[in-house]
Amino acid sequence: MWSLLKNALLIILTALACFGIFSIYQKLTQIKRVDKVTSVVLLERIERVFQLVTVEGNFSEIYNYENHIFADLWPFRKKALVQVNAKVSVGYNFKSIKFITDEDNKILKLNGILDPEILSIDHDVKGYEFNNGLFNMISDDDITQMGAEAKAFIKIKAEESDLFSQSEEQKKELIDMLKWILKASDWELQLNESNLLN
């Protein structure tokens, strides 16, 4: 009888100990985690920019990445399917244009080459599917490489698109508007026709 009571007491104490440990564990996991992040931002360089964006194009690409070592079998193969969304801005960089003002005659002269160019490509890479092999896994470097290759491909597609011809049309409207503004102030705009106008 005493051993039976002893066993029952031992079972009750073990159950209470387990319940206590479980309660403590739950309390600890419910404690809010506090992250402390310290950051230092340094401004390295300031550049003066005189650019005009005339057209923007939005591109979307599904990028299929495959890589294998030794043999194209599952343990040695890694694959990724990612979506790349990009906004390509095309316009004019006026750093190659020389502005000459003749205040006596009220003439503004523009000399230089003004051709449309890609001013920026803002892209975002979203992973759809990643398949790792046993001996070949997708790394951060692979994801960076995918983004760089996708951006290069989007640049090629942007150059093949009609963004540049639309930008040329915008340039003509811009020059007409600039002439109109200057004329309203009794100024004249003179262009190096061969370079600034097609």
Secondary structure, DSSP 8 states (H G I E B T S, - for coil): -HHHHHHHHHHHHHHHHHHHHHHHHHHHHHS-------------------EEEEEEEEEEEEEEEEEESSSSSGGGEEEEEEEEEEEEEEEEEGGG-EEEEETTTTEEEEES----EEEEEEEEEEEEEEE--SS----HHHHHHHHHHHHHHHHHHHHHSSHHHHHHHHHHHHHHHHHHHHHHTT-EEEE-HHHH--
